[in-house]
Amino acid sequence: MGHEPRPCSVAIGLGSHDLGVAEVTAELYQRGMAPLVLFTGATSRTTRERMPRGEAEHYRERAIELGVPDEAILVEPQARNTGENIRFSRALLEERGVSVSSVLLVSKPYEERRAYATARKLWPEVDFVSTSAPMALAAYIDSIGDPQLVVDMLVGALQRLLLYPAQGFMISQDVPRDVQEAYERLCAQGFTSRLIPDVTQAE
């Protein structure tokens, strides 16, 4: 999205198969961009085997390896989709008495816009800065090592940007025509494993 990271009340790392999210969140903490880190995420079909203790817990362990003190980390281990990431994180911060006016929202590079649109819908009074690892697509695919997975998930994220605003799950975002056409081509080529047939079910 082109947001420039700046100091915020908290950095929230959204759970996924990509430990790079934890690494970016740790780097932002070490740069003084947030005094507190919150990792959110249970497991999914993608992470059940590679992150058996849960995405948020594996993120916490990686951040500690990178020098973030354990006392600066909160873990939200129940969320199973982006909406729950936001709602459950908000509830945990309120429970802990953390005053939040701004959030560094850390996600996978191709999830920045979806994360932002969801957060703005569910927590409208907070200022969100959406960020991720600054990587081009080819480099990101190399880092994950699974081109099919990355493109399938990218296509799924775009589908949600197109459909979820009407369902009340996120704010509307402009999707340029050339992006829609690329999405349609990828669907036609079979990158469809992350598409949702039932848009009444938030994910």
Residue pairs with C-beta under 8 A, 6 or more apart in sequence:
1 112
1 113
1 116
1 130
3 112
3 129
3 130
3 131
4 129
5 28
5 31
5 33
5 104
5 129
5 131
6 33
6 129
7 32
7 33
7 34
8 33
8 34
8 102
8 103
8 104
8 127
8 129
9 34
9 35
9 36
9 98
9 99
9 100
9 101
9 102
9 103
10 34
10 35
10 36
10 37
10 38
10 93
10 98
10 100
10 103
10 104
11 25
11 28
11 29
11 33
11 34
11 36
11 37
11 38
11 103
11 104
11 106
12 25
12 37
12 38
12 39
12 40
12 85
12 89
12 103
12 104
12 105
12 106
13 21
13 22
13 24
13 25
13 37
13 38
13 39
13 40
13 59
13 63
13 106
13 107
14 21
14 40
14 41
14 82
14 85
14 105
14 106
14 107
14 108
14 111
14 115
15 21
15 39
15 40
15 41
15 42
15 47
15 54
15 55
15 56
15 59
15 79
15 85
16 41
16 46
16 47
16 55
16 107
16 108
16 111
17 44
17 46
17 47
17 50
17 51
17 55
17 144
17 149
18 108
18 144
19 58
19 59
19 62
20 108
20 133
20 143
21 59
21 106
21 107
21 108
21 132
21 133
22 39
22 58
22 59
22 60
22 62
22 63
22 66
23 62
23 63
23 66
23 133
24 106
24 131
24 132
24 133
25 37
25 39
25 59
25 63
25 104
25 106
26 37
26 62
26 63
26 66
26 67
26 68
27 66
28 34
28 104
28 106
28 131
29 37
29 63
29 68
29 72
30 66
30 67
30 68
33 104
34 104
35 72
36 72
36 73
36 74
36 98
37 63
37 68
37 72
37 73
37 74
38 73
38 74
38 75
38 76
38 89
38 92
38 93
39 55
39 56
39 57
39 59
39 60
39 63
39 73
39 74
39 75
39 76
40 55
40 56
40 75
40 76
40 79
40 84
40 85
40 88
40 89
41 47
41 54
41 55
41 56
41 59
41 76
41 77
41 79
41 80
41 85
42 54
42 55
42 56
42 77
42 78
42 79
42 80
43 51
43 52
43 54
43 55
43 80
44 55
44 80
46 149
47 55
51 57
51 58
54 77
56 75
56 76
56 77
56 79
57 75
57 77
60 70
60 73
60 75
63 73
64 70
64 73
74 92
74 93
74 96
76 85
76 88
76 89
76 92
78 84
78 88
79 85
79 87
79 88
79 89
81 202
81 203
82 111
82 114
82 115
82 118
82 203
83 118
83 122
83 169
83 202
83 203
85 115
85 118
86 118
86 119
86 122
86 123
87 122
90 100
90 122
90 123
93 100
100 126
101 126
101 127
102 126
102 127
102 128
102 129
103 119
103 123
103 126
103 127
103 128
103 129
104 129
104 131
105 112
105 115
105 116
105 119
105 128
105 129
105 130
105 131
106 131
106 132
107 114
107 115
107 130
107 131
107 132
108 132
108 133
108 140
108 153
109 132
109 133
109 134
109 135
109 137
109 140
110 137
110 140
110 150
110 153
110 154
110 157
111 132
111 157
112 130
112 131
112 132
113 130
113 157
113 161
113 173
114 157
114 160
114 161
114 170
115 130
116 128
116 130
117 161
117 164
117 165
117 170
117 171
117 172
117 173
118 164
118 169
118 170
119 126
119 128
119 130
120 128
120 170
120 171
121 168
121 169
121 170
121 171
133 140
135 143
137 150
140 150
141 147
141 150
141 151
144 150
148 191
151 186
151 191
152 191
152 192
152 193
152 194
153 194
154 186
154 191
155 183
155 186
155 187
155 191
155 192
155 194
155 195
156 193
156 194
156 195
156 196
157 194
158 175
158 179
158 183
159 183
159 194
159 195
159 196
160 169
160 170
160 196
160 203
161 170
161 173
161 175
162 175
162 180
162 183
163 196
163 199
164 170
164 199
164 202
165 171
165 172
165 173
166 199
167 199
167 200
167 202
169 202
187 195
196 203
